[in-house]
Amino acid sequence: MPVDEARVRRAIGDVRDPSLRRSLAETGLLADLAVHDDALTVGIAAPESPWRQWPELTRRIKAAAAGAGIDPERVEVLGRPMNDDEVEVLYRVLKGPQAAHENAGQAGHGHAAGPSTSAPFMEPDAKTRVLGISSGKGGVGKSSVTVNLAISLTKLGHEVAILDADVYGFSVPKMLGITDDPIAIERDLMIPPVAHDVACISMDYFVPEDKALIWRGPMLHKALEEFLNNVYWGEPDYLLFDMPPGTGDVALSMAQYLPRAEMYVVTTPQAAAQRVAKKSAQMARDPKINLSLAGIIENMSWFTGDDGKRYELFGSGGGQSLADDLGVPLIGQIPLVPELREGGDIGVPVTIADPSSEASLAFEGIAKWVEGHGPRRIVPKGLKLI
């Protein structure tokens, strides 16, 4: 039976690129396609060479070809860098809706004034939920919670991204095992690297490893504005916002740019940590911030020894006590396991390395709670579109 070339073309065109999270046909990456003697040759034009997602993209193309009736062994995928015209087309595809929005805003259509961003307006049908992961102090595992919760949400079938806003203690790229820098497209658009199906942008990409970041509030505010407006986010189901510990400038900026974010506070069981974490929760409810406090996540809740017994190394009850005090749920308790720390050090999070571990199951439970609870949140139109 002869191959239906139109069917093959549709199938390959519908393949989603892992980095851009949009189809090959939509982005212009599908530069050439030829069917001959029941074999297929696919030409891919990518914004950089070699394309960092080449192995996964090739796998997806061959799987799509198999679904269209072509033996994957008879599929050849060839790549080349985009020329200038193709890059410009890709830029317009990714940035175009936002650019049109900016032009409309400059023309003036009676919109209310918002934050000093090119796309401050709220859109009632935006699907992205923004989850702010905060803590009262450092050392409670907030970034580990962010990374593993993000991965757990992808395992439930969601598209997820992380904005690592912990500008003084950025660690998310390392925990995800990301070694690539963002890809620059034309003048003002960055494509964030992707690992374990999670896209991530962070100051870690822009600060030399041997340099300290010494910034005042206005510079932090500007960096956050750049991340929101000049990063191609696509339209993820969840954007996790890894916040710095405490109640400083980034929290104020987040409240300005993402006023309907859901806040989750990470604490440990000990009473001292609970008292500090309460400050972070109170910040969310302060009239100047006014974010939705959704729940408490308790980390390092217990350690299970070789004898099978649970040892509460940091005490017990702090998370539940804080949740009761604030009138919000304790949505999960995460045990202290060596694999959680080791995974962060080597870039293979525990939810990837050992999906059946105590910690992974705890993160799965938290992800399911997040998926099933809380009002749908709205994000700025610009964040949805770019």
N, C-alpha and C positions, 0 to 999 in steps of 0.2 A: 504493500500500500504506500503510495507516494506521500512524502511529508507535506503538510499544509504550511507553506511558507508564511502566510499571514498569521496563522496561529503561533508559529515559532517567534515571529517578530513581536507579537503582542506579549508573549510570555517573557521574552528577554527584556523587552522594554519596561515591563512591570517589576523587574528585579530591583530591590531597594539597596542602594549603596550603604554599607555599614557606617561610614563617617557622615555622609550628608543626610542619611535617613530619608531619602526621597528616591524616586525611581530613576533608572538610567535614562529613560526617554524624557522625563521631565527636566532633568539637569543637563542634558546634552552630553553625558558621558558615553552614551551609545553612539559611536562615530560611524560604525560600519557593521553590516551583517550580511552574510552570504550563505545560502544553502546550496550544496552541490553534492549529488550522489549520496543522499542521506547523511551527509556530514555538514557540520556547521562551523563557520569561522566568525568570531565576534571581535570587532575592533573597539577598544575602549580608549577614550581620550580623557586623561585625568589632570587635575590641577598641579600635580607634582609627580616626578618620576624618580624612583619607582613609587607607585601608589601604595601607601602604607597598609591599606586594607586589601591588597591584591589576593592573598590566599583565600580569604573569606569570600570576597566578591567572585572569584573564579568558582568556588564551590557552589555559590548560589546560582550562578549562571548555568553551570552544568546540571544542577538539580532542576532548574526551570526548563532547560532543554529536554531533560528526560520526561518531564511532565507533558511536553509537547510532542513526544514521540521520537526523539533523537537519542541514540546511544551516547551517554556521557563520554565514552572513550573516543567518540568521533567528533568531539567538540574542541576547537582550538580557540583560546582566548589570547588576543594580542593587545599590548598596551603601548601607548605613546603619550608624551606630554601634550597638553592643550596648547594651541597657538593663541596669539593675543586676542583674536576675534572670539575664539571659543571661551576664553577666560572671561571676556566682557559679557558674553551671553550668560555664563554661569553666574556672574556677579549680579546681573539684572534679575535672574530667576530667584536667587537667594535674598537679595537685598531690595528688589523692586517694590514689593508691597509696602515695605517700611519707608522707602524713598518717596513713594507716592503719598504716604501718610504725612511725611514731613513737609512735602510741598503744599499739601492741603492745609496743614497747620499754619504754615507761613502766610498762606493767602488769607487766612482768618475767616472762620465760619461760626463765630460766636461760641466756641468751646470755652468752658471755664478754665481759668489759669490753673496749672498744676506744677509739679516739681520741675526743676530745670533740666529736663530730659526732652529729647526730641519726640518721645512717644509716651506721654504720661496718662493717656486716656484709658478708661476701663471699658472692657467689652463684655456684655452680659452673657455671651455664648462661649467665652474662652473655656477650654477644657482643662488647661494646666492647673494643677494644684501645687502651691508653693508651701513647702514644709521647712520652717526655720528650726534647725537643731541647735539648741543653746545649752549653756551651763553657767553656773555661778562662778566656777573657777576651773583652771586647767587641771589636767591629770585624771579626769573622771572617765576618759574614753569617749568623748563626744565625737571625735572624727572617726573612730572605729565604728561607732554606732551609725554615723552617717553613711559610711561606705557599705557596711554590711546590710543596712536597711535598704539602701539603693539597689543592691544586687538582689535582695529578696523580693523587692517589688518587680524587678525585671523577670524573675522566675514565675511571677504570677501573670506574666504576659504584658506588662506595662513598658512603655518607653520612658526612660528615666535619665535625668541629667543632674549634675552636682555643680553648684557654684561655691567654690572654696573661698569663703569670705573671711576666713581666719587669717587675716593678712600678716600677722606677726608670727603665727605658728602654723603656716600652711604645710600640710602633710598628706592631703588626699591623693595627689598624683602618685606619690611613692607607695601609698597603701594599695592603690589600684594597679601598680606595676607599670605606670605610664612613663615612657622614656622619650616620646616624641613631643615636639613643640606644636602649638597651634599652627594651622595653615593660614597664611595671609592670602586673601583674595582681593586683588586690586587695592584700593586706597584705605578702606576702613572696615573690612570685614574679616573676622577670624573664625575658622572652623575648629572647634575644640577637639582634642584627641578623644578616642573612645577605647575603653578597655572593659572587658566583661559585660559588653552591651551598655555601658554607662559612659555618657559624655561628661567631660569635666573641664572647667576653666579655673585657673588658679594663678595667684601671684607667683607661685613657684616657677612658672615658665619664664618669668621676666626679671627675676632677681638672681644675680650670681650666687652660687652656693656659699662663697666665702664672704658675703656682704650681709650686713644687717639692714633691715628696712626701718628707717627712722622718718616717720611721716606724722604730720599733724592731721587733724580732722578733715580739713578741706581736701587734702590730697586723697584720703581714704574715700571720701564722698565721690570724688571725680573718678577714681578707679572703679568703684561700684557702678557708676553711671556708664563707663566705657564697657564694662562686662555685660550690662543689661542691653545696651543699644548696639554694640558693635561686635557681638558674638552671634554666630548663627546657631540658634537653639533649636530650630524647627518648631514642632508643637508637641513637646513631651507631655505625657500624662502627669508626671511629677517632676518638679524641680526642687531638689534638696539644697538648702541654703546652710552651709556649715559656718556657723557664726563664731566670732571670737568669744572666749569666756568673758563674763562680766557684763557691764551695762554701758559700754562706751559708744563711740561715734558711729560704728557700723550699724548698731541696732537702730539708731536714730535715722540713718540713711535708708535702712531697710523699710522702716515704717513709712517713710516718705514715698519710696518707689513702689513698694509692695504692701499696701495698707491692708490687704485681705489675706495675708499669709497666715498659716496655722503654725503656732509655736509649740514645740515639744522641748521639755527641759530634762536634761540628763543629769542624774545624781548617783551617788553611791549610798549604801545603806546607813553609813554612820551619821550620827546626829549632827556633827559639825558640818559635814558636807551638805546636809539637808538645809541647815540655816543659811548657808551661802547660796545654795540653789534657789531658795525662796526669793532672794533679791532679783534673780533673773526673771522669775515668774512675775514678781511685782512690777518689773520694768515693762513687761508685755501689757500689763493692765493699766499702766500709767496713762493719764489723758494725753500726754504728748506722744505716746507710742500707739496705744489702743489697738494692739494686735490680739487675735483670738488665741487664747491659751487652750490647747487641745488636750494635753495629757503629760504624764510623767513617765520617764523610762529610767528604771533602776539598773545600773551596771555594776559588775563585780559583786553580785548578790551572794554567791556562795562558791566554794570550791569542793568538788567531789574527789575525795582521795582514792587511792588504790584499794582501800577497804570498802569502797562503795558508800561511805558516809559523807554527808554534806557538812562542810565546815564553814561557818559564817565568819570569815577572817576580818571583815570590816563592820561587824555588828549586824543588826537586822532591824527592819521596820522603818528605816529612814524614808524610803520611797513612798510607802503607803501613808506614812504620817504626813509627808509633804502634800501628797495628792488629796488626803482628807482635809488638810488645812486650807487648801486652795479650792476645794470643791470640784476637782477634775479627776478623771480616772488614772490609776496606775495601769498603763497599758502593756507593760512587760517587764520581766526581770531577766537579766542576762548573767549567766554564771561566769566566774573567772576561770578561763581555760588557757593553757599555754599556747594552744594553736591560734587563739585570737590575736595574741601579741606577735607570734611568729609570722602569721599571715600578713600583718601590717608591715613587718620588716622586709619581707621578700616580695611583696606585691601580689600575693595570692591570698585574698581574704578567706577567712575560715568558711564562709558560706559557699565558696568555690572549692576549697581544698577538702573539706569534710562536711558535706551537706547534711549528714545524719548526726552530727555532733550535738551536744546539749546547747551550745551557743547558737548553732545554725537553726535549730528548731525554735529557739527563743526568738530569733530574728524573723523567722517565718511567721510566727504567731503575731508579732508586732506589725509586720507588713499586712497581714490579713485584717488586723484591727483597723489600721489606717485606711485600707481599701474599703472597709465596710462602714466606717464611721466618719462623722464630721461633715459639715455642709460643703458643697462644692465651692471652691474658692475661685476668684477671678484675678487675673494678672493683667498688667498693662498690655495694651494692644501690641506695642512694639516687641515685647518679650515673646508673644505668641508668634509673631511673623518672622522674626529674624533670630 
